[in-house]
């Protein structure tokens, strides 16, 4: 995995509305692997803050926690912003 891909995965992992399934669809990296990557790449305090947020009610990282009103996991400008593979 390139440094740019790792940076994008970290960015997506920090975004509250981007579920782990979107990361797996785009990069083939499952939730468990994202957690390991975050633990490895972030400072310990940042990792703990991220995990606390993911497991709170604020984050919608898991599709089962999301409102049924949200049917997609990307914005309409996503490809032009970051050249993501998904459209």
PyMOL Python script that loads the backbone (N, CA, C, O; Angstrom):
from pymol import cmd

cmd.read_pdbstr("""\
ATOM      1  N   UNK A   1       0.843  -1.177   0.000  1.00  0.00           N
ATOM      2  CA  UNK A   1       0.000   0.000   0.000  1.00  0.00           C
ATOM      3  C   UNK A   1       0.894   1.248   0.000  1.00  0.00           C
ATOM      4  O   UNK A   1       1.875   1.324   0.740  1.00  0.00           O
ATOM      5  N   UNK A   2       0.543   2.198  -0.823  1.00  0.00           N
ATOM      6  CA  UNK A   2       1.359   3.409  -0.925  1.00  0.00           C
ATOM      7  C   UNK A   2       1.064   4.347   0.247  1.00  0.00           C
ATOM      8  O   UNK A   2       0.059   4.201   0.943  1.00  0.00           O
ATOM      9  N   UNK A   3       1.953   5.299   0.443  1.00  0.00           N
ATOM     10  CA  UNK A   3       1.764   6.287   1.507  1.00  0.00           C
ATOM     11  C   UNK A   3       0.498   7.107   1.257  1.00  0.00           C
ATOM     12  O   UNK A   3      -0.224   7.457   2.190  1.00  0.00           O
ATOM     13  N   UNK A   4       0.245   7.400   0.002  1.00  0.00           N
ATOM     14  CA  UNK A   4      -0.963   8.170  -0.350  1.00  0.00           C
ATOM     15  C   UNK A   4      -2.239   7.389  -0.012  1.00  0.00           C
ATOM     16  O   UNK A   4      -3.203   7.963   0.495  1.00  0.00           O
ATOM     17  N   UNK A   5      -2.242   6.086  -0.292  1.00  0.00           N
ATOM     18  CA  UNK A   5      -3.405   5.255   0.043  1.00  0.00           C
ATOM     19  C   UNK A   5      -3.597   5.181   1.551  1.00  0.00           C
ATOM     20  O   UNK A   5      -4.725   5.259   2.039  1.00  0.00           O
ATOM     21  N   UNK A   6      -2.510   5.032   2.287  1.00  0.00           N
ATOM     22  CA  UNK A   6      -2.590   4.994   3.752  1.00  0.00           C
ATOM     23  C   UNK A   6      -3.162   6.308   4.279  1.00  0.00           C
ATOM     24  O   UNK A   6      -4.029   6.312   5.154  1.00  0.00           O
ATOM     25  N   UNK A   7      -2.670   7.421   3.739  1.00  0.00           N
ATOM     26  CA  UNK A   7      -3.184   8.730   4.154  1.00  0.00           C
ATOM     27  C   UNK A   7      -4.682   8.847   3.882  1.00  0.00           C
ATOM     28  O   UNK A   7      -5.427   9.368   4.712  1.00  0.00           O
ATOM     29  N   UNK A   8      -5.120   8.367   2.729  1.00  0.00           N
ATOM     30  CA  UNK A   8      -6.547   8.450   2.378  1.00  0.00           C
ATOM     31  C   UNK A   8      -7.383   7.553   3.285  1.00  0.00           C
ATOM     32  O   UNK A   8      -8.480   7.937   3.689  1.00  0.00           O
ATOM     33  N   UNK A   9      -6.880   6.370   3.607  1.00  0.00           N
ATOM     34  CA  UNK A   9      -7.613   5.474   4.510  1.00  0.00           C
ATOM     35  C   UNK A   9      -7.762   6.131   5.871  1.00  0.00           C
ATOM     36  O   UNK A   9      -8.838   6.087   6.468  1.00  0.00           O
ATOM     37  N   UNK A  10      -6.686   6.744   6.369  1.00  0.00           N
ATOM     38  CA  UNK A  10      -6.747   7.432   7.656  1.00  0.00           C
ATOM     39  C   UNK A  10      -7.756   8.574   7.597  1.00  0.00           C
ATOM     40  O   UNK A  10      -8.551   8.759   8.518  1.00  0.00           O
ATOM     41  N   UNK A  11      -7.718   9.328   6.518  1.00  0.00           N
ATOM     42  CA  UNK A  11      -8.671  10.427   6.345  1.00  0.00           C
ATOM     43  C   UNK A  11     -10.103   9.913   6.348  1.00  0.00           C
ATOM     44  O   UNK A  11     -10.966  10.481   7.017  1.00  0.00           O
ATOM     45  N   UNK A  12     -10.358   8.857   5.613  1.00  0.00           N
ATOM     46  CA  UNK A  12     -11.704   8.279   5.555  1.00  0.00           C
ATOM     47  C   UNK A  12     -12.125   7.720   6.909  1.00  0.00           C
ATOM     48  O   UNK A  12     -13.292   7.816   7.288  1.00  0.00           O
ATOM     49  N   UNK A  13     -11.175   7.137   7.636  1.00  0.00           N
ATOM     50  CA  UNK A  13     -11.481   6.582   8.949  1.00  0.00           C
ATOM     51  C   UNK A  13     -11.871   7.684   9.936  1.00  0.00           C
ATOM     52  O   UNK A  13     -12.703   7.455  10.814  1.00  0.00           O
ATOM     53  N   UNK A  14     -11.284   8.868   9.804  1.00  0.00           N
ATOM     54  CA  UNK A  14     -11.613   9.995  10.687  1.00  0.00           C
ATOM     55  C   UNK A  14     -12.973  10.587  10.358  1.00  0.00           C
ATOM     56  O   UNK A  14     -13.623  11.153  11.238  1.00  0.00           O
ATOM     57  N   UNK A  15     -13.420  10.471   9.113  1.00  0.00           N
ATOM     58  CA  UNK A  15     -14.700  11.053   8.709  1.00  0.00           C
ATOM     59  C   UNK A  15     -15.851  10.285   9.349  1.00  0.00           C
ATOM     60  O   UNK A  15     -15.953   9.069   9.190  1.00  0.00           O
ATOM     61  N   UNK A  16     -16.709  10.986  10.065  1.00  0.00           N
ATOM     62  CA  UNK A  16     -17.803  10.331  10.768  1.00  0.00           C
ATOM     63  C   UNK A  16     -18.786   9.622   9.843  1.00  0.00           C
ATOM     64  O   UNK A  16     -19.295   8.554  10.183  1.00  0.00           O
ATOM     65  N   UNK A  17     -19.052  10.198   8.695  1.00  0.00           N
ATOM     66  CA  UNK A  17     -20.086   9.619   7.827  1.00  0.00           C
ATOM     67  C   UNK A  17     -19.556   8.585   6.847  1.00  0.00           C
ATOM     68  O   UNK A  17     -20.335   8.014   6.083  1.00  0.00           O
ATOM     69  N   UNK A  18     -18.273   8.331   6.847  1.00  0.00           N
ATOM     70  CA  UNK A  18     -17.718   7.329   5.939  1.00  0.00           C
ATOM     71  C   UNK A  18     -17.636   5.991   6.673  1.00  0.00           C
ATOM     72  O   UNK A  18     -16.808   5.836   7.570  1.00  0.00           O
ATOM     73  N   UNK A  19     -18.478   5.023   6.309  1.00  0.00           N
ATOM     74  CA  UNK A  19     -18.461   3.744   7.023  1.00  0.00           C
ATOM     75  C   UNK A  19     -17.259   2.895   6.624  1.00  0.00           C
ATOM     76  O   UNK A  19     -16.640   3.106   5.581  1.00  0.00           O
ATOM     77  N   UNK A  20     -16.952   1.936   7.480  1.00  0.00           N
ATOM     78  CA  UNK A  20     -15.848   1.021   7.200  1.00  0.00           C
ATOM     79  C   UNK A  20     -16.073   0.274   5.882  1.00  0.00           C
ATOM     80  O   UNK A  20     -15.119  -0.073   5.185  1.00  0.00           O
ATOM     81  N   UNK A  21     -17.329   0.036   5.553  1.00  0.00           N
ATOM     82  CA  UNK A  21     -17.646  -0.671   4.301  1.00  0.00           C
ATOM     83  C   UNK A  21     -17.167   0.116   3.084  1.00  0.00           C
ATOM     84  O   UNK A  21     -16.770  -0.483   2.085  1.00  0.00           O
ATOM     85  N   UNK A  22     -17.197   1.438   3.150  1.00  0.00           N
ATOM     86  CA  UNK A  22     -16.716   2.262   2.039  1.00  0.00           C
ATOM     87  C   UNK A  22     -15.208   2.112   1.881  1.00  0.00           C
ATOM     88  O   UNK A  22     -14.697   2.055   0.762  1.00  0.00           O
ATOM     89  N   UNK A  23     -14.506   2.051   2.996  1.00  0.00           N
ATOM     90  CA  UNK A  23     -13.052   1.864   2.948  1.00  0.00           C
ATOM     91  C   UNK A  23     -12.733   0.494   2.361  1.00  0.00           C
ATOM     92  O   UNK A  23     -11.819   0.352   1.548  1.00  0.00           O
ATOM     93  N   UNK A  24     -13.496  -0.512   2.779  1.00  0.00           N
ATOM     94  CA  UNK A  24     -13.259  -1.865   2.255  1.00  0.00           C
ATOM     95  C   UNK A  24     -13.578  -1.937   0.766  1.00  0.00           C
ATOM     96  O   UNK A  24     -12.856  -2.590   0.012  1.00  0.00           O
ATOM     97  N   UNK A  25     -14.649  -1.274   0.332  1.00  0.00           N
ATOM     98  CA  UNK A  25     -15.006  -1.273  -1.084  1.00  0.00           C
ATOM     99  C   UNK A  25     -13.907  -0.640  -1.930  1.00  0.00           C
ATOM    100  O   UNK A  25     -13.554  -1.151  -2.993  1.00  0.00           O
ATOM    101  N   UNK A  26     -13.373   0.471  -1.449  1.00  0.00           N
ATOM    102  CA  UNK A  26     -12.386   1.197  -2.237  1.00  0.00           C
ATOM    103  C   UNK A  26     -10.984   0.606  -2.159  1.00  0.00           C
ATOM    104  O   UNK A  26     -10.281   0.535  -3.167  1.00  0.00           O
ATOM    105  N   UNK A  27     -10.576   0.182  -0.963  1.00  0.00           N
ATOM    106  CA  UNK A  27      -9.185  -0.238  -0.776  1.00  0.00           C
ATOM    107  C   UNK A  27      -9.016  -1.721  -0.447  1.00  0.00           C
ATOM    108  O   UNK A  27      -7.887  -2.212  -0.404  1.00  0.00           O
ATOM    109  N   UNK A  28     -10.115  -2.444  -0.214  1.00  0.00           N
ATOM    110  CA  UNK A  28     -10.014  -3.853   0.135  1.00  0.00           C
ATOM    111  C   UNK A  28      -9.455  -4.071   1.534  1.00  0.00           C
ATOM    112  O   UNK A  28      -8.863  -5.113   1.817  1.00  0.00           O
ATOM    113  N   UNK A  29      -9.644  -3.088   2.404  1.00  0.00           N
ATOM    114  CA  UNK A  29      -9.124  -3.152   3.770  1.00  0.00           C
ATOM    115  C   UNK A  29     -10.314  -3.252   4.720  1.00  0.00           C
ATOM    116  O   UNK A  29     -11.119  -2.325   4.817  1.00  0.00           O
ATOM    117  N   UNK A  30     -10.421  -4.381   5.420  1.00  0.00           N
ATOM    118  CA  UNK A  30     -11.534  -4.616   6.337  1.00  0.00           C
ATOM    119  C   UNK A  30     -11.393  -3.774   7.606  1.00  0.00           C
ATOM    120  O   UNK A  30     -10.325  -3.228   7.882  1.00  0.00           O
ATOM    121  N   UNK A  31     -12.471  -3.676   8.367  1.00  0.00           N
ATOM    122  CA  UNK A  31     -12.485  -2.868   9.589  1.00  0.00           C
ATOM    123  C   UNK A  31     -11.351  -3.226  10.538  1.00  0.00           C
ATOM    124  O   UNK A  31     -10.689  -2.340  11.077  1.00  0.00           O
ATOM    125  N   UNK A  32     -11.127  -4.499  10.743  1.00  0.00           N
ATOM    126  CA  UNK A  32     -10.057  -4.941  11.654  1.00  0.00           C
ATOM    127  C   UNK A  32      -8.696  -4.427  11.183  1.00  0.00           C
ATOM    128  O   UNK A  32      -7.867  -4.006  11.990  1.00  0.00           O
ATOM    129  N   UNK A  33      -8.481  -4.466   9.884  1.00  0.00           N
ATOM    130  CA  UNK A  33      -7.213  -3.981   9.328  1.00  0.00           C
ATOM    131  C   UNK A  33      -7.097  -2.460   9.436  1.00  0.00           C
ATOM    132  O   UNK A  33      -6.006  -1.933   9.652  1.00  0.00           O
ATOM    133  N   UNK A  34      -8.229  -1.752   9.285  1.00  0.00           N
ATOM    134  CA  UNK A  34      -8.228  -0.296   9.441  1.00  0.00           C
ATOM    135  C   UNK A  34      -7.844   0.055  10.881  1.00  0.00           C
ATOM    136  O   UNK A  34      -7.055   0.971  11.110  1.00  0.00           O
ATOM    137  N   UNK A  35      -8.395  -0.663  11.836  1.00  0.00           N
ATOM    138  CA  UNK A  35      -8.072  -0.424  13.244  1.00  0.00           C
ATOM    139  C   UNK A  35      -6.582  -0.650  13.487  1.00  0.00           C
ATOM    140  O   UNK A  35      -5.934   0.147  14.165  1.00  0.00           O
ATOM    141  N   UNK A  36      -6.043  -1.727  12.940  1.00  0.00           N
ATOM    142  CA  UNK A  36      -4.601  -1.998  13.092  1.00  0.00           C
ATOM    143  C   UNK A  36      -3.763  -0.888  12.449  1.00  0.00           C
ATOM    144  O   UNK A  36      -2.767  -0.445  13.021  1.00  0.00           O
ATOM    145  N   UNK A  37      -4.173  -0.444  11.262  1.00  0.00           N
ATOM    146  CA  UNK A  37      -3.457   0.623  10.573  1.00  0.00           C
ATOM    147  C   UNK A  37      -3.502   1.914  11.397  1.00  0.00           C
ATOM    148  O   UNK A  37      -2.489   2.597  11.543  1.00  0.00           O
ATOM    149  N   UNK A  38      -4.663   2.239  11.924  1.00  0.00           N
ATOM    150  CA  UNK A  38      -4.802   3.452  12.740  1.00  0.00           C
ATOM    151  C   UNK A  38      -3.940   3.350  13.996  1.00  0.00           C
ATOM    152  O   UNK A  38      -3.297   4.324  14.387  1.00  0.00           O
ATOM    153  N   UNK A  39      -3.923   2.193  14.621  1.00  0.00           N
ATOM    154  CA  UNK A  39      -3.103   1.995  15.827  1.00  0.00           C
ATOM    155  C   UNK A  39      -1.625   2.187  15.494  1.00  0.00           C
ATOM    156  O   UNK A  39      -0.877   2.769  16.280  1.00  0.00           O
ATOM    157  N   UNK A  40      -1.216   1.702  14.341  1.00  0.00           N
ATOM    158  CA  UNK A  40       0.193   1.777  13.936  1.00  0.00           C
ATOM    159  C   UNK A  40       0.601   3.191  13.517  1.00  0.00           C
ATOM    160  O   UNK A  40       1.708   3.633  13.824  1.00  0.00           O
ATOM    161  N   UNK A  41      -0.288   3.902  12.817  1.00  0.00           N
ATOM    162  CA  UNK A  41       0.064   5.176  12.206  1.00  0.00           C
ATOM    163  C   UNK A  41      -0.181   6.401  13.095  1.00  0.00           C
ATOM    164  O   UNK A  41       0.468   7.432  12.915  1.00  0.00           O
ATOM    165  N   UNK A  42      -1.106   6.297  14.044  1.00  0.00           N
ATOM    166  CA  UNK A  42      -1.438   7.448  14.879  1.00  0.00           C
ATOM    167  C   UNK A  42      -0.679   7.407  16.200  1.00  0.00           C
ATOM    168  O   UNK A  42      -0.209   6.357  16.639  1.00  0.00           O
ATOM    169  N   UNK A  43      -0.571   8.591  16.823  1.00  0.00           N
ATOM    170  CA  UNK A  43      -0.061   8.626  18.185  1.00  0.00           C
ATOM    171  C   UNK A  43      -1.071   7.891  19.059  1.00  0.00           C
ATOM    172  O   UNK A  43      -2.254   7.826  18.724  1.00  0.00           O
ATOM    173  N   UNK A  44      -0.612   7.342  20.169  1.00  0.00           N
ATOM    174  CA  UNK A  44      -1.493   6.570  21.047  1.00  0.00           C
ATOM    175  C   UNK A  44      -2.714   7.381  21.484  1.00  0.00           C
ATOM    176  O   UNK A  44      -3.833   6.869  21.478  1.00  0.00           O
ATOM    177  N   UNK A  45      -2.504   8.637  21.860  1.00  0.00           N
ATOM    178  CA  UNK A  45      -3.624   9.463  22.316  1.00  0.00           C
ATOM    179  C   UNK A  45      -4.624   9.727  21.181  1.00  0.00           C
ATOM    180  O   UNK A  45      -5.835   9.746  21.406  1.00  0.00           O
ATOM    181  N   UNK A  46      -4.115   9.927  19.980  1.00  0.00           N
ATOM    182  CA  UNK A  46      -4.998  10.141  18.825  1.00  0.00           C
ATOM    183  C   UNK A  46      -5.780   8.881  18.510  1.00  0.00           C
ATOM    184  O   UNK A  46      -6.969   8.948  18.198  1.00  0.00           O
ATOM    185  N   UNK A  47      -5.125   7.735  18.588  1.00  0.00           N
ATOM    186  CA  UNK A  47      -5.817   6.472  18.337  1.00  0.00           C
ATOM    187  C   UNK A  47      -6.937   6.259  19.353  1.00  0.00           C
ATOM    188  O   UNK A  47      -8.048   5.882  18.981  1.00  0.00           O
ATOM    189  N   UNK A  48      -6.654   6.497  20.620  1.00  0.00           N
ATOM    190  CA  UNK A  48      -7.671   6.319  21.666  1.00  0.00           C
ATOM    191  C   UNK A  48      -8.848   7.263  21.447  1.00  0.00           C
ATOM    192  O   UNK A  48     -10.001   6.870  21.628  1.00  0.00           O
ATOM    193  N   UNK A  49      -8.566   8.505  21.061  1.00  0.00           N
ATOM    194  CA  UNK A  49      -9.625   9.467  20.790  1.00  0.00           C
ATOM    195  C   UNK A  49     -10.472   8.998  19.602  1.00  0.00           C
ATOM    196  O   UNK A  49     -11.699   9.091  19.634  1.00  0.00           O
ATOM    197  N   UNK A  50      -9.813   8.495  18.559  1.00  0.00           N
ATOM    198  CA  UNK A  50     -10.532   8.000  17.381  1.00  0.00           C
ATOM    199  C   UNK A  50     -11.415   6.814  17.734  1.00  0.00           C
ATOM    200  O   UNK A  50     -12.577   6.765  17.331  1.00  0.00           O
ATOM    201  N   UNK A  51     -10.875   5.853  18.487  1.00  0.00           N
ATOM    202  CA  UNK A  51     -11.660   4.656  18.860  1.00  0.00           C
ATOM    203  C   UNK A  51     -12.854   5.044  19.715  1.00  0.00           C
ATOM    204  O   UNK A  51     -13.948   4.507  19.543  1.00  0.00           O
ATOM    205  N   UNK A  52     -12.648   5.969  20.630  1.00  0.00           N
ATOM    206  CA  UNK A  52     -13.753   6.425  21.483  1.00  0.00           C
ATOM    207  C   UNK A  52     -14.845   7.051  20.622  1.00  0.00           C
ATOM    208  O   UNK A  52     -16.032   6.812  20.841  1.00  0.00           O
ATOM    209  N   UNK A  53     -14.440   7.840  19.656  1.00  0.00           N
ATOM    210  CA  UNK A  53     -15.418   8.497  18.771  1.00  0.00           C
ATOM    211  C   UNK A  53     -16.145   7.472  17.889  1.00  0.00           C
ATOM    212  O   UNK A  53     -17.361   7.556  17.712  1.00  0.00           O
ATOM    213  N   UNK A  54     -15.411   6.522  17.345  1.00  0.00           N
ATOM    214  CA  UNK A  54     -16.020   5.492  16.489  1.00  0.00           C
ATOM    215  C   UNK A  54     -17.062   4.688  17.267  1.00  0.00           C
ATOM    216  O   UNK A  54     -18.110   4.330  16.729  1.00  0.00           O
ATOM    217  N   UNK A  55     -16.768   4.413  18.517  1.00  0.00           N
ATOM    218  CA  UNK A  55     -17.676   3.599  19.322  1.00  0.00           C
ATOM    219  C   UNK A  55     -18.769   4.405  20.009  1.00  0.00           C
ATOM    220  O   UNK A  55     -19.605   3.840  20.714  1.00  0.00           O
ATOM    221  N   UNK A  56     -18.771   5.713  19.813  1.00  0.00           N
ATOM    222  CA  UNK A  56     -19.803   6.559  20.412  1.00  0.00           C
ATOM    223  C   UNK A  56     -21.002   6.646  19.477  1.00  0.00           C
ATOM    224  O   UNK A  56     -20.990   6.092  18.378  1.00  0.00           O
ATOM    225  N   UNK A  57     -22.012   7.333  19.920  1.00  0.00           N
ATOM    226  CA  UNK A  57     -23.199   7.516  19.094  1.00  0.00           C
ATOM    227  C   UNK A  57     -23.022   8.588  18.027  1.00  0.00           C
ATOM    228  O   UNK A  57     -23.854   8.702  17.127  1.00  0.00           O
ATOM    229  N   UNK A  58     -21.948   9.378  18.113  1.00  0.00           N
ATOM    230  CA  UNK A  58     -21.704  10.461  17.164  1.00  0.00           C
ATOM    231  C   UNK A  58     -21.308   9.909  15.800  1.00  0.00           C
ATOM    232  O   UNK A  58     -21.792  10.371  14.767  1.00  0.00           O
ATOM    233  N   UNK A  59     -20.439   8.934  15.808  1.00  0.00           N
ATOM    234  CA  UNK A  59     -19.907   8.380  14.568  1.00  0.00           C
ATOM    235  C   UNK A  59     -20.917   7.452  13.908  1.00  0.00           C
ATOM    236  O   UNK A  59     -21.710   6.790  14.578  1.00  0.00           O
ATOM    237  N   UNK A  60     -20.870   7.417  12.590  1.00  0.00           N
ATOM    238  CA  UNK A  60     -21.717   6.504  11.824  1.00  0.00           C
ATOM    239  C   UNK A  60     -20.828   5.560  11.017  1.00  0.00           C
ATOM    240  O   UNK A  60     -21.119   5.253   9.861  1.00  0.00           O
ATOM    241  N   UNK A  61     -19.733   5.100  11.645  1.00  0.00           N
ATOM    242  CA  UNK A  61     -18.750   4.270  10.958  1.00  0.00           C
ATOM    243  C   UNK A  61     -19.298   2.896  10.615  1.00  0.00           C
ATOM    244  O   UNK A  61     -18.769   2.214   9.738  1.00  0.00           O
ATOM    245  N   UNK A  62     -20.353   2.487  11.301  1.00  0.00           N
ATOM    246  CA  UNK A  62     -20.950   1.188  11.025  1.00  0.00           C
ATOM    247  C   UNK A  62     -22.310   1.413  10.377  1.00  0.00           C
ATOM    248  O   UNK A  62     -23.120   2.193  10.877  1.00  0.00           O
ATOM    249  N   UNK A  63     -22.556   0.737   9.279  1.00  0.00           N
ATOM    250  CA  UNK A  63     -23.815   0.946   8.558  1.00  0.00           C
ATOM    251  C   UNK A  63     -25.024   0.691   9.441  1.00  0.00           C
ATOM    252  O   UNK A  63     -26.053   1.347   9.275  1.00  0.00           O
ATOM    253  N   UNK A  64     -24.925  -0.253  10.381  1.00  0.00           N
ATOM    254  CA  UNK A  64     -26.070  -0.554  11.243  1.00  0.00           C
ATOM    255  C   UNK A  64     -26.410   0.603  12.179  1.00  0.00           C
ATOM    256  O   UNK A  64     -27.528   0.666  12.690  1.00  0.00           O
ATOM    257  N   UNK A  65     -25.459   1.530  12.419  1.00  0.00           N
ATOM    258  CA  UNK A  65     -25.708   2.688  13.273  1.00  0.00           C
ATOM    259  C   UNK A  65     -26.287   3.863  12.489  1.00  0.00           C
ATOM    260  O   UNK A  65     -26.756   4.835  13.081  1.00  0.00           O
ATOM    261  N   UNK A  66     -26.255   3.778  11.175  1.00  0.00           N
ATOM    262  CA  UNK A  66     -26.679   4.903  10.336  1.00  0.00           C
ATOM    263  C   UNK A  66     -28.187   4.971  10.205  1.00  0.00           C
ATOM    264  O   UNK A  66     -28.888   3.964  10.316  1.00  0.00           O
ATOM    265  N   UNK A  67     -28.659   6.153   9.971  1.00  0.00           N
ATOM    266  CA  UNK A  67     -30.067   6.358   9.698  1.00  0.00           C
ATOM    267  C   UNK A  67     -30.411   5.698   8.363  1.00  0.00           C
ATOM    268  O   UNK A  67     -29.597   5.693   7.440  1.00  0.00           O
ATOM    269  N   UNK A  68     -31.583   5.158   8.269  1.00  0.00           N
ATOM    270  CA  UNK A  68     -32.002   4.518   7.011  1.00  0.00           C
ATOM    271  C   UNK A  68     -32.220   5.563   5.908  1.00  0.00           C
ATOM    272  O   UNK A  68     -32.352   5.212   4.736  1.00  0.00           O
ATOM    273  N   UNK A  69     -32.257   6.834   6.285  1.00  0.00           N
ATOM    274  CA  UNK A  69     -32.412   7.906   5.301  1.00  0.00           C
ATOM    275  C   UNK A  69     -31.153   8.097   4.457  1.00  0.00           C
ATOM    276  O   UNK A  69     -31.221   8.635   3.352  1.00  0.00           O
ATOM    277  N   UNK A  70     -30.006   7.658   4.974  1.00  0.00           N
ATOM    278  CA  UNK A  70     -28.736   7.810   4.262  1.00  0.00           C
ATOM    279  C   UNK A  70     -28.516   6.547   3.434  1.00  0.00           C
ATOM    280  O   UNK A  70     -28.296   5.468   3.983  1.00  0.00           O
ATOM    281  N   UNK A  71     -28.576   6.687   2.119  1.00  0.00           N
ATOM    282  CA  UNK A  71     -28.476   5.522   1.239  1.00  0.00           C
ATOM    283  C   UNK A  71     -27.123   5.400   0.551  1.00  0.00           C
ATOM    284  O   UNK A  71     -26.890   4.423  -0.160  1.00  0.00           O
ATOM    285  N   UNK A  72     -26.227   6.360   0.741  1.00  0.00           N
ATOM    286  CA  UNK A  72     -24.927   6.316   0.084  1.00  0.00           C
ATOM    287  C   UNK A  72     -23.856   6.696   1.088  1.00  0.00           C
ATOM    288  O   UNK A  72     -24.152   7.224   2.159  1.00  0.00           O
ATOM    289  N   UNK A  73     -22.603   6.422   0.732  1.00  0.00           N
ATOM    290  CA  UNK A  73     -21.518   6.758   1.647  1.00  0.00           C
ATOM    291  C   UNK A  73     -20.487   7.671   1.018  1.00  0.00           C
ATOM    292  O   UNK A  73     -19.332   7.702   1.442  1.00  0.00           O
ATOM    293  N   UNK A  74     -20.902   8.409   0.016  1.00  0.00           N
ATOM    294  CA  UNK A  74     -19.963   9.341  -0.601  1.00  0.00           C
ATOM    295  C   UNK A  74     -20.721  10.591  -1.038  1.00  0.00           C
ATOM    296  O   UNK A  74     -21.932  10.567  -1.259  1.00  0.00           O
ATOM    297  N   UNK A  75     -19.988  11.651  -1.151  1.00  0.00           N
ATOM    298  CA  UNK A  75     -20.617  12.871  -1.641  1.00  0.00           C
ATOM    299  C   UNK A  75     -20.545  12.869  -3.167  1.00  0.00           C
ATOM    300  O   UNK A  75     -19.747  12.140  -3.755  1.00  0.00           O
ATOM    301  N   UNK A  76     -21.365  13.672  -3.791  1.00  0.00           N
ATOM    302  CA  UNK A  76     -21.431  13.692  -5.252  1.00  0.00           C
ATOM    303  C   UNK A  76     -20.140  14.204  -5.879  1.00  0.00           C
ATOM    304  O   UNK A  76     -19.886  13.945  -7.056  1.00  0.00           O
ATOM    305  N   UNK A  77     -19.312  14.929  -5.112  1.00  0.00           N
ATOM    306  CA  UNK A  77     -18.062  15.478  -5.627  1.00  0.00           C
ATOM    307  C   UNK A  77     -16.844  14.630  -5.252  1.00  0.00           C
ATOM    308  O   UNK A  77     -15.712  15.045  -5.501  1.00  0.00           O
ATOM    309  N   UNK A  78     -17.052  13.471  -4.669  1.00  0.00           N
ATOM    310  CA  UNK A  78     -15.939  12.691  -4.121  1.00  0.00           C
ATOM    311  C   UNK A  78     -14.869  12.363  -5.152  1.00  0.00           C
ATOM    312  O   UNK A  78     -13.683  12.527  -4.869  1.00  0.00           O
ATOM    313  N   UNK A  79     -15.248  11.909  -6.326  1.00  0.00           N
ATOM    314  CA  UNK A  79     -14.257  11.537  -7.342  1.00  0.00           C
ATOM    315  C   UNK A  79     -13.394  12.739  -7.726  1.00  0.00           C
ATOM    316  O   UNK A  79     -12.173  12.619  -7.821  1.00  0.00           O
ATOM    317  N   UNK A  80     -14.012  13.880  -7.944  1.00  0.00           N
ATOM    318  CA  UNK A  80     -13.244  15.048  -8.356  1.00  0.00           C
ATOM    319  C   UNK A  80     -12.362  15.577  -7.237  1.00  0.00           C
ATOM    320  O   UNK A  80     -11.324  16.184  -7.499  1.00  0.00           O
ATOM    321  N   UNK A  81     -12.765  15.352  -5.995  1.00  0.00           N
ATOM    322  CA  UNK A  81     -11.982  15.833  -4.853  1.00  0.00           C
ATOM    323  C   UNK A  81     -10.751  14.965  -4.631  1.00  0.00           C
ATOM    324  O   UNK A  81      -9.655  15.491  -4.436  1.00  0.00           O
ATOM    325  N   UNK A  82     -10.912  13.652  -4.658  1.00  0.00           N
ATOM    326  CA  UNK A  82      -9.802  12.783  -4.275  1.00  0.00           C
ATOM    327  C   UNK A  82      -9.489  11.659  -5.268  1.00  0.00           C
ATOM    328  O   UNK A  82      -8.699  10.766  -4.965  1.00  0.00           O
ATOM    329  N   UNK A  83     -10.107  11.703  -6.451  1.00  0.00           N
ATOM    330  CA  UNK A  83      -9.884  10.668  -7.461  1.00  0.00           C
ATOM    331  C   UNK A  83     -10.174   9.267  -6.955  1.00  0.00           C
ATOM    332  O   UNK A  83      -9.469   8.317  -7.296  1.00  0.00           O
ATOM    333  N   UNK A  84     -11.215   9.139  -6.137  1.00  0.00           N
ATOM    334  CA  UNK A  84     -11.585   7.826  -5.601  1.00  0.00           C
ATOM    335  C   UNK A  84     -12.081   6.919  -6.708  1.00  0.00           C
ATOM    336  O   UNK A  84     -12.602   7.383  -7.723  1.00  0.00           O
ATOM    337  N   UNK A  85     -11.916   5.624  -6.506  1.00  0.00           N
ATOM    338  CA  UNK A  85     -12.322   4.639  -7.494  1.00  0.00           C
ATOM    339  C   UNK A  85     -13.829   4.485  -7.561  1.00  0.00           C
ATOM    340  O   UNK A  85     -14.375   4.155  -8.614  1.00  0.00           O
ATOM    341  N   UNK A  86     -14.513   4.725  -6.436  1.00  0.00           N
ATOM    342  CA  UNK A  86     -15.950   4.526  -6.427  1.00  0.00           C
ATOM    343  C   UNK A  86     -16.651   5.769  -6.948  1.00  0.00           C
ATOM    344  O   UNK A  86     -16.190   6.890  -6.734  1.00  0.00           O
ATOM    345  N   UNK A  87     -17.762   5.564  -7.631  1.00  0.00           N
ATOM    346  CA  UNK A  87     -18.510   6.726  -8.142  1.00  0.00           C
ATOM    347  C   UNK A  87     -19.965   6.613  -7.767  1.00  0.00           C
ATOM    348  O   UNK A  87     -20.759   7.491  -8.105  1.00  0.00           O
TER     349      UNK A  87
END
""", "prot")
cmd.dss("prot")
cmd.show_as("cartoon", "prot")
cmd.util.cbc("prot")
cmd.orient("prot")
